[in-house]
Amino acid sequence: MAHTLDNQGTAVAGPASPRARSYAEARAASGLAVERGRLVDRRVSDGTVAVDIGHLGGWLRRGLVVLFLLAILGAVAGFLFATMTKPIYTVSTDILVDPTNLQVVQDDLFSPNVQNNSQLLSVDSKLRVLTSRNVLQRVVAGLGLQNDPEFVDNTPSFFSIARLLGQERPAGRPEDTAIMALAERVKASRDERSFVVTLSVSSEDPQKAILISEALAQSFKEELALAESTSASRTAASLNGRLASLREEVDVAEQAVARFTNEHGLQSSGDELTSTREMTEFNALKVAAQGRLIEARTRYEALVSDSADPTGNAAVLQSETISLLKAQQSLLMQRAGGQALAYGPRHPERLALERQLADIDKAIADETKRIVEAARIELAEAEATVAALSDRADESRSTVATDNGAEVELRALQREAAAKVSVYEAFLSRAREITEREQLDTTNIRVISSAVPPTTRSWPPSTAIATAAGGLLGLALGVMLVIAFGLARDMRRSQQRGA
């Protein structure tokens, strides 16, 4: 037999075709049957219940009152939450964090970042500093937040989220409590395509939120400047500690040079040893003395070669005395000749002139002898001078040969001392630069958008939104309760029929 539906939806038995009979047998084997025009599950012996749209609709219709009541209760709870919870206001501040610090001095201790990845890492690191404990501690101490009930009150309101979630902070020092509370109300984020950091601060008082935001920005700058100053101070202290040992090494090296110089009698003038300079000077003097010796010998030999009448020698004629005597002799000879012609050779005046001529000849002869003797003495002195200078030059040459061997070792000691002095001076100069660098603030941090009073609160939501959300949550809770009760009721009935 096949079941068909009449106009009233009632199943009516009729002749069954072979296909209908096989379909009915398959449904019977699977435990399914058609009752009152719908397919139901006959397998209820294990306590299971089939759920379809019809069941859900019936359960919801029977639980309309519960749904309505829970929706009303949820709306009331949302309204009370919005009106009784303390409002929270959030302000935002935009800070430009330039990764390249100001270049005040050359060869700065902190080299600028030129690679994009390094710059981004630098900004992200400074972003962590902005919300670090050191910065928050500065703000808490500066604004006295440890005495503010908003940040140290450990008795949250009835609708406190911390109480509902079991996340109340344990009692401790007011400073630590204020820092933890402030950390929960401070958020910082960076724009992905710029170096601008957005600082968000939440508080129950809008003006207090602005003050905290400004204090955070200022403390952030001070913390970065302090970090650079501390690093510079630590570096300067390390350099100063090394300077003492470097100074000792320089003293030891210079003392070694001085001791070696004294032991070997080495004296230097500029970059040249004194012995070398003396040898050069003696050689120059010797050459000059040899030139004078040649001149003296030439003059003496010329005087000696004219031994018959040296008065005609050019060297003798160069004497002023000889020249005067020669002039007087010529004048007297002219007068004597005139007297002889006028008065005769035996005239007394002519005889007197002859005696004067004899005196002049004697004076010329004496002067000539003196000139020859002076030339001989000059020659002897020149020879003695050349001999003495030759001896001194030979001694200097021997001394230089000895000093040159010692000079090689001396120069090695001097180079070592100069290298240590150079390192010491470089460290000393760098230490002074870094010590002065401690006083400079080269951080390039600038507030480009200051916090302004907010127009609306950020928490809790508005009363309308909270009421609507509470009603929806109550309605959802009612739906879940109605479905749960419906399932439980049908399961009990199924178990009773199965029994």
NUVEXBA-753365 format. One line per field, with one value per residue (C-alpha): x, y, z; residue number from 1; chain. Coordinates in nm, 2 decimals. Layout:
% NUVEXBA-753365
px	[X ...]
py	[Y ...]
pz	[Z ...]
pos	[NUM ...]
unit	[A ...]
***
This chain:
% NUVEXBA-753365
px	[0.00 0.11 0.03 -0.10 -0.23 -0.59 -0.71 -0.70 -0.34 -0.44 -0.25 -0.48 -0.39 -0.40 -0.26 0.11 0.33 0.65 0.86 0.65 0.67 1.05 1.07 0.85 1.05 1.37 1.22 1.09 1.43 1.60 1.34 1.17 0.79 0.54 0.30 0.04 0.21 0.57 0.88 0.96 1.23 1.10 1.43 1.35 1.46 1.80 1.65 1.74 1.51 1.50 1.50 1.35 1.22 0.88 1.01 1.21 0.91 0.69 0.94 0.98 0.61 0.57 0.86 0.76 0.70 1.04 1.20 1.03 1.12 1.49 1.51 1.36 1.60 1.89 1.79 1.75 2.09 2.25 2.08 2.20 2.55 2.57 2.44 2.62 2.96 3.22 3.29 3.63 3.76 4.04 4.27 4.53 4.86 5.07 5.44 5.70 5.99 6.26 6.51 6.80 6.91 7.03 7.40 7.55 7.91 8.11 8.20 7.92 7.91 7.57 7.60 7.28 7.06 7.05 6.89 6.51 6.50 6.73 6.52 6.20 6.36 6.48 6.13 5.97 6.23 6.15 5.78 5.84 6.03 5.72 5.51 5.80 5.80 6.06 5.85 5.53 5.72 5.82 5.46 5.33 5.59 5.55 5.16 5.13 4.91 5.00 4.76 4.49 4.19 4.14 4.48 4.52 4.16 4.14 3.77 3.61 3.25 2.97 3.00 3.38 3.51 3.82 3.59 3.37 3.67 3.85 4.15 4.16 4.51 4.66 4.73 5.09 5.28 5.07 5.34 5.34 4.96 4.95 5.21 5.01 4.68 4.84 4.99 4.65 4.52 4.81 4.83 5.09 5.09 5.29 5.16 5.29 5.40 5.55 5.74 5.44 5.35 4.99 4.97 4.63 4.56 4.23 4.11 3.79 3.87 3.93 4.17 4.36 4.39 4.54 4.78 4.89 4.94 5.16 5.36 5.41 5.54 5.78 5.89 5.95 6.18 6.36 6.41 6.56 6.79 6.89 6.96 7.20 7.36 7.40 7.56 7.79 7.88 7.95 8.17 8.35 8.41 8.55 8.78 8.89 8.97 9.18 9.35 9.54 9.70 9.78 9.94 10.16 10.26 10.35 10.56 10.74 10.81 10.94 11.16 11.31 11.39 11.55 11.75 11.88 11.98 12.17 12.34 12.47 12.53 12.29 12.17 11.95 11.86 11.52 11.53 11.92 12.17 12.40 12.71 12.59 12.53 12.87 13.04 12.87 12.98 13.34 13.36 13.23 13.49 13.76 13.68 13.68 14.01 14.17 14.06 14.22 14.54 14.57 14.54 14.79 15.04 15.00 15.06 15.36 15.52 15.47 15.65 15.93 15.98 16.06 16.34 16.57 16.32 16.01 15.90 15.77 15.55 15.18 15.10 15.35 15.22 14.87 14.99 14.88 15.20 15.42 15.20 15.25 15.62 15.65 15.47 15.70 16.01 15.90 15.84 16.18 16.35 16.20 16.32 16.66 16.70 16.59 16.84 17.12 17.06 17.03 17.29 17.50 17.52 17.70 17.46 17.34 16.97 17.04 17.23 16.94 16.71 16.94 16.93 16.54 16.54 16.77 16.52 16.23 16.41 16.48 16.12 16.00 16.24 16.12 15.76 15.83 15.99 15.70 15.46 15.65 15.66 15.29 15.23 15.44 15.25 14.92 15.03 15.13 14.80 14.61 14.80 14.73 14.37 14.33 14.50 14.29 13.97 14.07 14.13 13.79 13.62 13.77 13.66 13.31 13.30 13.39 13.13 12.87 12.95 12.90 12.59 12.43 12.41 12.25 12.02 11.85 11.75 11.67 11.43 11.25 11.20 11.09 10.84 10.69 10.67 10.51 10.26 10.16 10.14 9.92 9.68 9.68 9.60 9.33 9.17 9.21 9.05 8.77 8.70 8.67 8.44 8.21 8.21 8.08 7.84 7.67 7.53 7.38 7.03 7.02 6.70 6.47 6.13 5.85 5.48 5.29 4.94 4.86 4.58 4.25 3.95 3.73 3.37 3.24 3.34 3.51 3.37 3.11 2.91 2.63 2.31 2.11 2.38 2.42 2.04 2.00 2.30 2.16 1.82 1.98 2.19 1.89 1.69 1.98 2.00 1.62 1.64 1.91 1.71 1.39 1.56 1.74 1.41 1.23 1.50 1.49 1.11 1.11 1.38 1.19 0.88 1.08 1.23 0.88 0.74 1.04 0.99]
py	[0.00 0.36 0.66 0.97 1.30 1.40 1.76 1.78 1.66 1.31 1.01 0.77 0.42 0.32 0.07 0.07 0.05 -0.16 0.15 0.29 -0.05 -0.06 0.30 0.23 -0.08 0.13 0.39 0.13 -0.04 0.30 0.38 0.67 0.70 0.95 1.07 1.34 1.46 1.50 1.29 1.20 0.99 0.67 0.59 0.72 0.43 0.59 0.92 1.13 1.39 1.53 1.91 2.10 2.45 2.34 2.24 2.57 2.78 2.60 2.64 3.01 3.07 2.90 3.11 3.45 3.57 3.46 3.62 3.95 3.95 3.87 4.14 4.39 4.29 4.31 4.66 4.77 4.63 4.80 5.13 5.10 5.01 5.31 5.55 5.41 5.33 5.61 5.76 5.73 5.99 5.93 6.19 6.14 6.31 6.27 6.27 6.28 6.05 6.12 5.83 6.06 6.27 6.62 6.63 6.89 6.77 6.58 6.22 6.19 5.91 5.79 5.74 5.83 5.55 5.57 5.23 5.21 4.89 5.04 5.36 5.16 4.95 5.27 5.42 5.09 5.08 5.44 5.35 5.09 5.35 5.58 5.32 5.19 5.19 5.46 5.70 5.61 5.64 6.00 6.09 5.93 6.12 6.45 6.46 6.29 6.01 5.79 6.00 6.00 5.77 5.70 5.52 5.38 5.29 4.91 4.91 4.91 4.99 4.73 4.72 4.71 4.49 4.40 4.26 4.08 3.92 3.85 4.07 4.31 4.43 4.32 4.58 4.72 5.04 5.33 5.42 5.07 5.06 5.39 5.29 4.97 5.16 5.42 5.15 5.01 5.35 5.44 5.31 5.39 5.29 5.39 5.47 5.21 5.46 5.73 5.80 5.95 5.78 5.82 5.83 5.76 5.83 5.75 5.90 5.99 6.36 6.50 6.77 6.51 6.30 6.60 6.66 6.30 6.30 6.62 6.48 6.15 6.34 6.55 6.25 6.06 6.33 6.34 5.96 5.95 6.24 6.07 5.75 5.93 6.12 5.80 5.62 5.91 5.92 5.55 5.58 5.88 5.70 5.40 5.63 5.82 5.48 5.38 5.72 5.66 5.34 5.51 5.80 5.56 5.38 5.72 5.82 5.48 5.51 5.87 5.78 5.50 5.74 5.99 5.72 5.57 5.92 6.00 5.66 5.70 6.07 6.13 6.49 6.60 6.93 6.89 6.56 6.55 6.43 6.70 6.49 6.47 6.84 6.91 6.68 6.87 7.21 7.09 6.97 7.31 7.49 7.26 7.33 7.71 7.68 7.49 7.77 8.03 7.81 7.80 8.18 8.23 7.99 8.15 8.49 8.38 8.20 8.51 8.72 8.48 8.42 8.80 8.79 9.02 9.31 9.22 9.58 9.53 9.24 9.30 9.19 9.44 9.72 9.66 9.78 10.14 10.21 10.10 10.32 10.62 10.56 10.51 10.84 11.02 10.86 10.97 11.33 11.35 11.20 11.47 11.74 11.59 11.59 11.95 12.05 11.87 12.06 12.39 12.38 12.08 11.74 11.86 12.12 12.09 12.08 11.80 11.61 11.65 11.51 11.22 11.14 11.15 10.92 10.68 10.68 10.61 10.32 10.18 10.22 10.05 9.76 9.72 9.73 9.47 9.24 9.29 9.20 8.89 8.78 8.85 8.63 8.36 8.38 8.37 8.07 7.89 7.98 7.85 7.53 7.49 7.57 7.31 7.05 7.12 7.11 6.79 6.63 6.75 6.64 6.29 6.28 6.39 6.13 5.86 5.98 5.99 5.63 5.53 5.73 5.61 5.26 5.38 5.62 5.32 5.19 5.54 5.59 5.27 5.39 5.73 5.57 5.36 5.66 5.87 5.60 5.58 5.96 5.97 5.71 5.89 6.22 6.07 5.91 6.23 6.44 6.19 6.17 6.55 6.56 6.29 6.46 6.77 6.56 6.46 6.81 6.81 6.69 6.58 6.38 6.48 6.44 6.68 6.69 6.77 6.73 6.82 6.66 6.84 6.79 6.50 6.57 6.23 5.96 5.65 5.42 5.31 5.33 5.58 5.51 5.42 5.18 5.02 4.98 4.82 4.60 4.48 4.41 4.21 4.01 3.94 3.83 3.60 3.46 3.40 3.22 2.99 2.92 2.85 2.61 2.44 2.39 2.27 2.01 1.89 1.85 1.66 1.44 1.34 1.27 1.06 0.86 0.81 0.68 0.46 0.31]
pz	[0.00 -0.07 0.14 -0.03 0.11 0.06 0.05 0.43 0.45 0.58 0.47 0.26 0.18 -0.19 -0.42 -0.41 -0.71 -0.71 -0.68 -0.39 -0.21 -0.23 -0.11 0.18 0.27 0.26 0.49 0.73 0.74 0.82 1.10 0.92 0.87 0.75 1.01 0.95 0.63 0.77 0.80 1.16 1.33 1.49 1.65 2.00 2.20 2.27 2.39 2.09 1.95 1.60 1.58 1.28 1.21 1.34 1.68 1.71 1.62 1.87 2.15 2.07 2.06 2.40 2.55 2.42 2.77 2.88 2.58 2.64 3.01 2.95 2.67 2.91 3.19 2.95 2.83 3.19 3.28 2.98 3.08 3.44 3.32 3.09 3.36 3.66 3.52 3.55 3.20 3.05 2.81 2.56 2.40 2.13 2.06 1.74 1.79 1.51 1.60 1.35 1.36 1.25 1.55 1.51 1.39 1.62 1.61 1.36 1.42 1.67 1.93 1.79 1.41 1.22 1.07 0.69 0.61 0.61 0.82 1.08 1.09 1.14 1.41 1.58 1.58 1.71 1.99 2.08 2.07 2.34 2.54 2.52 2.72 2.93 3.31 3.33 3.14 3.33 3.66 3.56 3.49 3.81 4.02 3.82 3.84 4.18 4.04 4.34 4.54 4.27 4.36 3.99 3.97 4.32 4.42 4.46 4.52 4.17 4.11 4.09 3.71 3.71 3.43 3.64 3.91 3.66 3.50 3.83 3.73 4.03 4.11 4.44 4.70 4.69 4.69 4.56 4.31 4.16 4.16 3.98 3.73 3.65 3.62 3.40 3.18 3.12 3.00 2.77 2.42 2.15 1.79 1.48 1.13 0.89 0.63 0.84 1.16 1.34 1.67 1.80 2.18 2.33 2.70 2.88 3.21 3.39 3.35 3.00 3.14 3.34 3.02 2.84 3.13 3.13 2.75 2.77 3.06 2.87 2.57 2.78 2.99 2.66 2.54 2.87 2.88 2.53 2.62 2.94 2.76 2.52 2.81 3.01 2.72 2.66 3.03 3.04 2.73 2.87 3.20 3.01 2.81 3.12 3.29 2.99 2.99 3.31 3.18 2.85 3.03 3.22 2.90 2.74 3.04 3.03 2.66 2.68 2.98 2.78 2.50 2.74 2.92 2.60 2.47 2.79 2.80 2.45 2.46 2.17 2.12 1.85 1.69 1.52 1.33 1.31 1.56 1.70 1.61 1.25 1.24 1.39 1.14 0.86 1.01 1.06 0.71 0.58 0.80 0.68 0.32 0.39 0.58 0.30 0.06 0.29 0.32 -0.06 -0.08 0.20 0.04 -0.30 -0.15 0.06 -0.23 -0.45 -0.20 -0.15 -0.52 -0.56 -0.30 -0.52 -0.51 -0.33 -0.33 -0.68 -0.58 -0.63 -0.28 -0.14 -0.36 -0.22 0.12 0.19 0.38 0.09 -0.14 0.08 0.11 -0.27 -0.33 -0.09 -0.25 -0.59 -0.47 -0.30 -0.60 -0.82 -0.57 -0.54 -0.92 -0.94 -0.66 -0.84 -1.16 -0.98 -0.71 -0.79 -0.63 -0.32 -0.22 0.14 0.05 -0.20 0.06 0.31 0.04 -0.01 0.36 0.35 0.05 0.24 0.53 0.30 0.13 0.47 0.57 0.25 0.31 0.67 0.56 0.29 0.54 0.77 0.49 0.41 0.77 0.80 0.50 0.65 0.98 0.80 0.61 0.93 1.09 0.79 0.80 1.17 1.13 0.85 1.05 1.36 1.16 0.99 1.33 1.45 1.13 1.17 1.53 1.44 1.16 1.40 1.65 1.38 1.28 1.64 1.69 1.37 1.51 1.83 1.64 1.47 1.81 1.93 1.64 1.71 2.07 1.95 1.70 1.98 2.21 1.93 1.86 2.23 2.25 1.94 2.09 2.42 2.26 2.05 2.36 2.56 2.28 2.23 2.61 2.63 2.33 2.47 2.81 2.64 2.44 2.76 2.79 2.45 2.36 2.00 2.00 1.72 1.88 1.81 1.90 1.58 1.71 2.07 2.27 2.27 2.50 2.36 2.27 2.37 2.62 2.50 2.76 2.84 2.52 2.49 2.68 2.37 2.24 2.59 2.63 2.28 2.33 2.67 2.52 2.24 2.49 2.70 2.40 2.29 2.64 2.64 2.30 2.43 2.75 2.56 2.32 2.61 2.80 2.48 2.41 2.77 2.76 2.43 2.54 2.85 2.65 2.40 2.69 2.84 2.51 2.46 2.80]
pos	[1 2 3 4 5 6 7 8 9 10 11 12 13 14 15 16 17 18 19 20 21 22 23 24 25 26 27 28 29 30 31 32 33 34 35 36 37 38 39 40 41 42 43 44 45 46 47 48 49 50 51 52 53 54 55 56 57 58 59 60 61 62 63 64 65 66 67 68 69 70 71 72 73 74 75 76 77 78 79 80 81 82 83 84 85 86 87 88 89 90 91 92 93 94 95 96 97 98 99 100 101 102 103 104 105 106 107 108 109 110 111 112 113 114 115 116 117 118 119 120 121 122 123 124 125 126 127 128 129 130 131 132 133 134 135 136 137 138 139 140 141 142 143 144 145 146 147 148 149 150 151 152 153 154 155 156 157 158 159 160 161 162 163 164 165 166 167 168 169 170 171 172 173 174 175 176 177 178 179 180 181 182 183 184 185 186 187 188 189 190 191 192 193 194 195 196 197 198 199 200 201 202 203 204 205 206 207 208 209 210 211 212 213 214 215 216 217 218 219 220 221 222 223 224 225 226 227 228 229 230 231 232 233 234 235 236 237 238 239 240 241 242 243 244 245 246 247 248 249 250 251 252 253 254 255 256 257 258 259 260 261 262 263 264 265 266 267 268 269 270 271 272 273 274 275 276 277 278 279 280 281 282 283 284 285 286 287 288 289 290 291 292 293 294 295 296 297 298 299 300 301 302 303 304 305 306 307 308 309 310 311 312 313 314 315 316 317 318 319 320 321 322 323 324 325 326 327 328 329 330 331 332 333 334 335 336 337 338 339 340 341 342 343 344 345 346 347 348 349 350 351 352 353 354 355 356 357 358 359 360 361 362 363 364 365 366 367 368 369 370 371 372 373 374 375 376 377 378 379 380 381 382 383 384 385 386 387 388 389 390 391 392 393 394 395 396 397 398 399 400 401 402 403 404 405 406 407 408 409 410 411 412 413 414 415 416 417 418 419 420 421 422 423 424 425 426 427 428 429 430 431 432 433 434 435 436 437 438 439 440 441 442 443 444 445 446 447 448 449 450 451 452 453 454 455 456 457 458 459 460 461 462 463 464 465 466 467 468 469 470 471 472 473 474 475 476 477 478 479 480 481 482 483 484 485 486 487 488 489 490 491 492 493 494 495 496 497 498 499]
unit	[A A A A A A A A A A A A A A A A A A A A A A A A A A A A A A A A A A A A A A A A A A A A A A A A A A A A A A A A A A A A A A A A A A A A A A A A A A A A A A A A A A A A A A A A A A A A A A A A A A A A A A A A A A A A A A A A A A A A A A A A A A A A A A A A A A A A A A A A A A A A A A A A A A A A A A A A A A A A A A A A A A A A A A A A A A A A A A A A A A A A A A A A A A A A A A A A A A A A A A A A A A A A A A A A A A A A A A A A A A A A A A A A A A A A A A A A A A A A A A A A A A A A A A A A A A A A A A A A A A A A A A A A A A A A A A A A A A A A A A A A A A A A A A A A A A A A A A A A A A A A A A A A A A A A A A A A A A A A A A A A A A A A A A A A A A A A A A A A A A A A A A A A A A A A A A A A A A A A A A A A A A A A A A A A A A A A A A A A A A A A A A A A A A A A A A A A A A A A A A A A A A A A A A A A A A A A A A A A A A A A A A A A A A A A A A A A A A A A A A A A A A A A A A A A A A A A A A A A A A A A A A A A A A A A A A A A A A A A A A A A A A A A A A A A A A A A A A A A A A A]
***
